[in-house]
Amino acid sequence: MANELFDKKIKEKLESVQRPVGPNTWDNIRKRIYAPWYFDFWRKYGLPLYSTIATVLLLVNLKDKFNYEKQFRLLNEKISTIQQLKPAKQVQTIVHKDTIYINKTIYIIQRTEEKPEGPLASAQETMPLVEKSVEQSVVVSNQVKPEEILPANDQQLVKEATMEEKTNSDFPKKDSADKINKLKIPTKTIQQSPSKKTLKWPRIDTRLGLSAGHGFNHTVDLGPSFELFFGKNLSFNTGVSIFSHPESEYYNPKEFNIKTSADFADLYKPHLPPKYDQIEDIHIKASLITIPLNMNYYLPINKRFDVKFLLGTSIDLKLYQNVKFESHLDGDEHYSSFDTEQKKGAWNSMTFGSGLQYRLKRYAFQLTPTYIYHFKETDFLSPKTNFRVSGGVLINLKRDK
């Protein structure tokens, strides 16, 4: 154990010795390092070139949009003028069909052909004729055969029955005629007023979804996203993103101070033991909660695909860290671990990006490479520049009619 501590102290002494390095030395080292030409070109001119191309495309699209809106206004004015020149009065004839049912009463005289024998014959001959009133919808033909000649009394009854039939058949005809006259609907004249221009409020579309991303510094983010449209192509996007940083490992506080430009003892002083000889084997796992604020502009390519341009920033809310380290005191080793929570509330970066969007009914799928520039240093977790690839799935909350 004593030899290991001696080696560590010697190593710390050697690391503390830093010889000054001149600018010529760095230039010689840079020339010896093999790197493609486009790395240096992108580092110097990447951001200005990207900004110029995005601005030119945005201006061209805005000009085309202005021309389209001008043509639409002219067409609407022509349509309204044509509608005003049409005749104001229009005659509309309404025809109603109705079905009328007529009930007809038919009297049928039945006569038995069999003549009973005996004393009942005289009684049955004196019985009156039976009359039956039948309501039917079928017309019965009243044809009398020449061989069927009735007696005088029976002929008188038939005449009375036919007279009643004629009188009864006259009533429904008059009644039906009155009903038909009542069902006749007079023609109506409809006056069409000239069309008036009304103020229509713009349709507000909103989308809700889930976004995720992966950075070149091995960070991963995930969170809900909300998008509000101010027109057909311009929108504002916000939400909540949770960034998960990979676990960082440092040999001792001095290495931590060199790599992060922060003082380990001052940063975590409340959580360190009151007495220790040295601290080593430091592991830090961090998570960051941010609110992205982005303005998006969509340039349609065809019915399904759009080019997306993004400009925005983010506000850091809270930083959660899990710190593990090993401390030594009088030859004894102690392992410690603690969690910290820091309120951020800092606006420290700008985001530029362009990508593609695919629309399928109410759903939208997006893939956007972005470039993040930190104009203000907040902590060791935020590098100066960072490239990310972000994606998302959104659903339109307003259904199409």
C-alpha positions as CSV (number, residue, x, y, z in Angstrom):
1,M,0.0,0.0,0.0
2,A,2.9,2.4,0.8
3,N,4.5,1.8,-2.6
4,E,1.2,2.5,-4.3
5,L,0.7,5.8,-2.4
6,F,4.3,6.7,-3.2
7,D,3.8,6.0,-6.9
8,K,0.6,8.1,-6.9
9,K,2.4,11.0,-5.3
10,I,5.2,10.9,-7.7
11,K,2.7,10.8,-10.6
12,E,0.9,13.8,-9.2
13,K,4.2,15.7,-8.9
14,L,5.1,15.0,-12.5
15,E,1.6,16.0,-13.7
16,S,1.8,19.3,-11.8
17,V,4.9,20.2,-13.9
18,Q,3.7,22.0,-17.0
19,R,6.1,23.5,-19.4
20,P,4.9,26.4,-21.5
21,V,4.0,25.5,-25.1
22,G,4.5,28.1,-27.8
23,P,2.1,28.6,-30.8
24,N,4.7,27.3,-33.2
25,T,4.7,23.9,-31.4
26,W,0.9,23.6,-31.8
27,D,1.2,24.5,-35.5
28,N,3.8,21.8,-36.1
29,I,1.7,19.2,-34.3
30,R,-1.4,20.2,-36.3
31,K,0.5,19.8,-39.6
32,R,1.6,16.3,-38.6
33,I,-1.9,15.1,-37.8
34,Y,-3.6,13.6,-40.8
35,A,-7.1,15.0,-41.3
36,P,-9.2,15.5,-44.5
37,W,-9.4,19.0,-45.9
38,Y,-13.1,19.3,-45.3
39,F,-12.7,19.0,-41.5
40,D,-10.8,22.2,-41.4
41,F,-13.1,23.8,-44.0
42,W,-16.3,22.9,-42.0
43,R,-14.7,24.1,-38.8
44,K,-14.0,27.5,-40.3
45,Y,-16.9,28.1,-42.8
46,G,-19.5,25.6,-41.9
47,L,-21.8,27.8,-39.7
48,P,-21.7,30.9,-42.0
49,L,-22.3,28.8,-45.1
50,Y,-25.2,26.9,-43.5
51,S,-26.8,30.2,-42.3
52,T,-26.4,31.8,-45.8
53,I,-28.1,28.9,-47.6
54,A,-30.9,28.6,-45.1
55,T,-31.6,32.4,-45.4
56,V,-31.7,32.4,-49.2
57,L,-34.1,29.4,-49.3
58,L,-36.3,31.1,-46.7
59,L,-36.5,34.3,-48.7
60,V,-37.3,32.5,-52.0
61,N,-40.1,30.6,-50.4
62,L,-41.5,33.7,-48.8
63,K,-41.6,35.4,-52.2
64,D,-43.4,32.5,-53.8
65,K,-45.9,32.4,-51.0
66,F,-46.6,36.1,-51.4
67,N,-47.2,35.6,-55.2
68,Y,-49.6,32.7,-54.6
69,E,-51.6,34.7,-52.0
70,K,-51.9,37.6,-54.5
71,Q,-53.3,35.3,-57.2
72,F,-55.8,33.8,-54.8
73,R,-57.1,37.2,-53.9
74,L,-57.6,38.1,-57.5
75,L,-59.5,34.8,-58.1
76,N,-61.7,35.4,-55.1
77,E,-62.6,38.9,-56.3
78,K,-63.5,37.5,-59.8
79,I,-65.7,34.8,-58.3
80,S,-67.5,37.3,-56.1
81,T,-68.1,39.6,-59.1
82,I,-69.6,36.7,-61.2
83,Q,-71.9,35.7,-58.3
84,Q,-73.2,39.3,-58.1
85,L,-74.1,39.4,-61.8
86,K,-76.3,36.3,-61.5
87,P,-80.2,36.9,-61.4
88,A,-81.4,37.6,-57.9
89,K,-84.8,35.8,-58.2
90,Q,-85.1,32.1,-58.8
91,V,-88.4,30.2,-59.0
92,Q,-88.5,26.8,-57.4
93,T,-91.4,24.4,-58.0
94,I,-92.0,21.8,-55.4
95,V,-94.0,18.7,-56.3
96,H,-95.4,16.3,-53.7
97,K,-96.8,12.9,-54.5
98,D,-99.5,11.4,-52.3
99,T,-101.5,8.2,-52.4
100,I,-105.3,8.2,-51.7
101,Y,-107.2,5.1,-50.8
102,I,-111.0,4.9,-51.6
103,N,-113.2,2.5,-49.7
104,K,-116.1,1.1,-51.8
105,T,-119.1,-0.7,-50.4
106,I,-120.5,-3.5,-52.5
107,Y,-123.8,-5.3,-51.8
108,I,-124.1,-8.9,-52.9
109,I,-127.4,-10.7,-53.0
110,Q,-127.2,-14.4,-52.4
111,R,-130.0,-16.8,-53.3
112,T,-130.0,-20.5,-52.4
113,E,-130.8,-22.9,-55.2
114,E,-131.8,-25.9,-53.1
115,K,-135.4,-25.9,-52.0
116,P,-136.0,-27.7,-48.7
117,E,-138.9,-30.1,-48.5
118,G,-141.4,-30.2,-45.8
119,P,-142.9,-27.7,-43.5
120,L,-139.6,-25.6,-43.4
121,A,-139.9,-24.6,-47.1
122,S,-142.7,-22.1,-46.6
123,A,-140.8,-20.5,-43.6
124,Q,-137.6,-20.1,-45.5
125,E,-139.4,-18.6,-48.5
126,T,-140.7,-15.8,-46.3
127,M,-137.2,-15.0,-44.8
128,P,-135.7,-11.7,-46.1
129,L,-132.7,-11.6,-48.3
130,V,-129.4,-11.5,-46.5
131,E,-127.2,-8.4,-47.2
132,K,-123.5,-8.5,-46.6
133,S,-121.4,-5.3,-46.5
134,V,-117.8,-6.1,-47.5
135,E,-115.0,-3.6,-47.8
136,Q,-112.6,-4.6,-50.5
137,S,-110.0,-2.9,-52.6
138,V,-110.7,-5.1,-55.6
139,V,-113.4,-4.0,-58.1
140,V,-116.1,-6.7,-58.6
141,S,-117.8,-6.8,-62.0
142,N,-121.6,-6.7,-61.9
143,Q,-122.5,-8.7,-64.9
144,V,-125.9,-10.5,-64.9
145,K,-126.3,-13.6,-67.0
146,P,-129.4,-13.8,-69.1
147,E,-130.5,-17.0,-67.5
148,E,-130.4,-15.5,-64.0
149,I,-133.6,-13.4,-64.1
150,L,-134.8,-12.4,-60.7
151,P,-138.4,-11.9,-59.6
152,A,-139.9,-8.5,-59.5
153,N,-139.3,-8.0,-55.7
154,D,-135.7,-9.1,-56.1
155,Q,-135.2,-6.7,-59.0
156,Q,-136.5,-3.8,-56.9
157,L,-133.9,-4.7,-54.2
158,V,-131.1,-4.8,-56.7
159,K,-132.1,-1.3,-58.1
160,E,-132.0,0.1,-54.6
161,A,-128.7,-1.5,-53.9
162,T,-127.2,0.0,-57.1
163,M,-128.6,3.4,-56.3
164,E,-126.9,3.3,-52.8
165,E,-123.7,2.1,-54.4
166,K,-123.7,5.1,-56.7
167,T,-124.5,7.6,-54.0
168,N,-121.8,6.1,-51.7
169,S,-119.2,6.1,-54.5
170,D,-119.8,9.9,-55.1
171,F,-118.7,10.9,-51.6
172,P,-115.1,9.6,-51.7
173,K,-114.7,11.1,-55.1
174,K,-115.6,14.5,-53.8
175,D,-113.6,14.0,-50.7
176,S,-110.6,12.9,-52.6
177,A,-110.9,15.8,-55.0
178,D,-111.0,18.2,-52.0
179,K,-107.9,16.5,-50.6
180,I,-106.0,16.8,-53.9
181,N,-106.9,20.5,-54.1
182,K,-105.6,21.0,-50.6
183,L,-102.3,19.2,-51.3
184,K,-101.4,21.5,-54.2
185,I,-98.5,23.7,-53.0
186,P,-98.1,27.1,-54.5
187,T,-94.9,27.9,-56.2
188,K,-92.4,29.8,-54.1
189,T,-90.0,32.6,-55.2
190,I,-86.6,32.6,-53.4
191,Q,-84.7,35.8,-53.5
192,Q,-80.9,35.3,-53.3
193,S,-79.1,38.1,-51.7
194,P,-75.6,39.0,-53.0
195,S,-72.7,37.4,-51.3
196,K,-71.0,39.4,-48.6
197,K,-67.4,39.2,-47.7
198,T,-67.0,37.9,-44.1
199,L,-63.9,38.0,-42.0
200,K,-62.6,34.4,-41.4
201,W,-60.2,33.8,-38.5
202,P,-57.1,31.8,-39.4
203,R,-57.2,28.1,-38.6
204,I,-54.9,27.2,-35.7
205,D,-53.4,23.8,-36.0
206,T,-51.6,22.2,-33.0
207,R,-49.6,19.0,-32.9
208,L,-48.5,16.8,-30.0
209,G,-45.9,14.2,-30.0
210,L,-42.7,12.7,-28.7
211,S,-39.1,13.8,-29.6
212,A,-35.8,12.2,-29.1
213,G,-32.2,12.9,-30.0
214,H,-28.6,11.7,-29.9
215,G,-25.5,13.9,-29.7
216,F,-22.0,13.3,-30.9
217,N,-20.9,13.7,-27.2
218,H,-22.9,10.5,-26.5
219,T,-25.8,12.3,-24.8
220,V,-29.4,11.1,-25.3
221,D,-32.5,13.1,-24.8
222,L,-36.2,12.2,-24.7
223,G,-39.4,14.1,-23.9
224,P,-42.9,15.3,-25.0
225,S,-43.2,18.0,-27.7
226,F,-45.9,20.5,-28.5
227,E,-46.1,22.5,-31.7
228,L,-48.4,25.5,-32.5
229,F,-48.8,26.8,-36.1
230,F,-49.2,30.5,-36.9
231,G,-49.9,29.8,-40.6
232,K,-49.5,27.0,-43.0
233,N,-45.7,26.8,-42.8
234,L,-44.6,28.7,-39.7
235,S,-44.8,27.1,-36.2
236,F,-43.5,27.4,-32.7
237,N,-42.3,24.3,-30.9
238,T,-41.7,23.7,-27.2
239,G,-41.8,20.8,-24.6
240,V,-39.6,19.2,-22.0
241,S,-36.4,17.3,-22.7
242,I,-34.5,15.1,-20.3
243,F,-30.8,14.8,-21.3
244,S,-28.9,11.8,-20.0
245,H,-25.1,12.3,-20.0
246,P,-22.7,9.3,-20.1
247,E,-20.8,8.5,-16.9
248,S,-17.5,10.5,-16.6
249,E,-14.5,9.0,-14.9
250,Y,-11.6,11.0,-13.4
251,Y,-8.5,9.6,-11.7
252,N,-8.3,12.4,-9.1
253,P,-9.6,15.9,-8.5
254,K,-6.7,17.5,-10.4
255,E,-7.7,15.6,-13.6
256,F,-11.3,16.7,-13.0
257,N,-10.1,20.4,-12.7
258,I,-8.1,20.2,-15.9
259,K,-10.8,18.6,-18.0
260,T,-13.7,20.6,-16.7
261,S,-12.2,23.9,-15.8
262,A,-13.9,23.7,-12.4
263,D,-12.6,23.1,-8.9
264,F,-13.8,19.7,-7.5
265,A,-13.3,20.7,-3.9
266,D,-15.3,24.0,-4.2
267,L,-18.0,22.5,-6.4
268,Y,-18.8,19.6,-4.0
269,K,-17.5,20.9,-0.7
270,P,-20.7,20.3,1.3
271,H,-20.6,16.6,0.4
272,L,-16.9,15.9,1.0
273,P,-15.7,14.3,4.2
274,P,-14.2,16.8,6.8
275,K,-10.8,15.1,6.8
276,Y,-9.1,13.2,4.0
277,D,-5.6,12.7,2.7
278,Q,-6.6,12.3,-1.0
279,I,-9.5,11.6,-3.2
280,E,-9.4,9.5,-6.3
281,D,-11.5,7.3,-8.6
282,I,-14.2,9.8,-9.3
283,H,-17.4,8.8,-11.2
284,I,-20.1,11.3,-12.2
285,K,-23.4,10.5,-13.8
286,A,-25.5,13.5,-14.7
287,S,-29.1,14.2,-16.1
288,L,-30.3,17.6,-17.2
289,I,-33.9,18.9,-17.7
290,T,-34.4,21.6,-20.3
291,I,-37.2,23.4,-22.1
292,P,-36.5,23.8,-25.9
293,L,-37.9,26.9,-27.6
294,N,-37.8,26.6,-31.4
295,M,-39.2,28.3,-34.5
296,N,-39.8,26.0,-37.4
297,Y,-40.4,26.8,-41.1
298,Y,-41.6,24.1,-43.5
299,L,-40.8,24.2,-47.2
300,P,-43.1,21.8,-49.1
301,I,-41.4,19.6,-51.7
302,N,-44.4,17.4,-52.7
303,K,-47.6,16.1,-51.2
304,R,-45.8,14.1,-48.4
305,F,-42.4,15.6,-47.9
306,D,-41.3,19.0,-46.4
307,V,-37.9,20.5,-45.7
308,K,-37.8,21.8,-42.1
309,F,-35.7,24.7,-41.0
310,L,-35.1,25.2,-37.3
311,L,-33.9,28.1,-35.2
312,G,-34.2,28.1,-31.4
313,T,-32.7,27.9,-28.0
314,S,-33.2,26.1,-24.7
315,I,-33.5,26.9,-21.0
316,D,-31.8,24.6,-18.5
317,L,-34.1,24.0,-15.5
318,K,-32.4,21.5,-13.2
319,L,-29.2,19.4,-13.1
320,Y,-29.1,16.1,-11.3
321,Q,-25.8,14.4,-10.5
322,N,-24.7,11.2,-8.9
323,V,-21.1,11.4,-7.7
324,K,-19.0,8.5,-6.5
325,F,-15.4,8.7,-5.2
326,E,-12.8,7.0,-3.1
327,S,-11.2,8.9,-0.2
328,H,-8.1,7.9,1.9
329,L,-7.4,8.8,5.5
330,D,-4.4,7.4,7.5
331,G,-4.1,4.5,5.0
332,D,-7.8,3.6,5.2
333,E,-10.1,3.7,2.1
334,H,-13.6,5.0,2.2
335,Y,-16.2,4.9,-0.6
336,S,-18.7,7.7,-0.7
337,S,-21.6,8.5,-3.0
338,F,-24.1,11.4,-3.0
339,D,-26.7,13.1,-5.2
340,T,-26.9,16.7,-6.0
341,E,-29.7,18.9,-7.5
342,Q,-28.9,22.3,-8.9
343,K,-31.4,24.8,-10.3
344,K,-30.2,26.2,-13.6
345,G,-32.7,28.6,-15.3
346,A,-30.0,29.7,-17.7
347,W,-30.3,30.6,-21.4
348,N,-26.9,29.7,-22.8
349,S,-27.2,28.2,-26.3
350,M,-28.5,28.7,-29.9
351,T,-29.7,25.8,-32.1
352,F,-29.6,25.7,-35.9
353,G,-30.9,22.8,-37.9
354,S,-32.5,21.6,-41.1
355,G,-34.1,18.2,-41.9
356,L,-37.0,16.4,-43.5
357,Q,-40.6,15.8,-42.5
358,Y,-42.9,13.1,-43.9
359,R,-46.7,13.5,-43.5
360,L,-49.1,10.6,-43.4
361,K,-52.8,11.6,-42.7
362,R,-52.7,13.2,-39.3
363,Y,-49.2,11.9,-38.4
364,A,-45.8,13.6,-39.1
365,F,-42.4,12.0,-38.9
366,Q,-39.3,14.2,-38.6
367,L,-35.6,13.8,-38.7
368,T,-33.4,16.9,-38.1
369,P,-29.7,17.2,-37.8
370,T,-28.9,20.2,-35.5
371,Y,-25.9,22.3,-34.6
372,I,-25.8,23.7,-31.0
373,Y,-23.6,26.6,-30.1
374,H,-23.1,27.5,-26.5
375,F,-22.3,31.2,-26.3
376,K,-22.0,31.1,-22.5
377,E,-20.3,28.5,-20.3
378,T,-22.5,27.1,-17.6
379,D,-20.8,23.9,-16.4
380,F,-18.5,21.2,-17.6
381,L,-21.4,19.2,-19.1
382,S,-22.0,21.7,-21.9
383,P,-19.3,21.7,-24.6
384,K,-18.7,24.8,-26.8
385,T,-20.2,23.2,-29.9
386,N,-22.2,20.0,-30.3
387,F,-23.8,18.2,-33.2
388,R,-27.1,16.3,-32.7
389,V,-29.5,14.2,-34.7
390,S,-33.1,14.8,-33.5
391,G,-36.3,13.0,-34.5
392,G,-39.9,13.0,-33.5
393,V,-43.4,11.7,-34.2
394,L,-46.3,14.2,-34.1
395,I,-50.1,13.9,-34.4
396,N,-52.4,16.7,-35.5
397,L,-55.0,17.4,-32.8
398,K,-57.4,19.1,-35.1
399,R,-59.3,16.7,-37.4
400,D,-60.0,17.6,-41.0
401,K,-63.6,18.1,-41.8
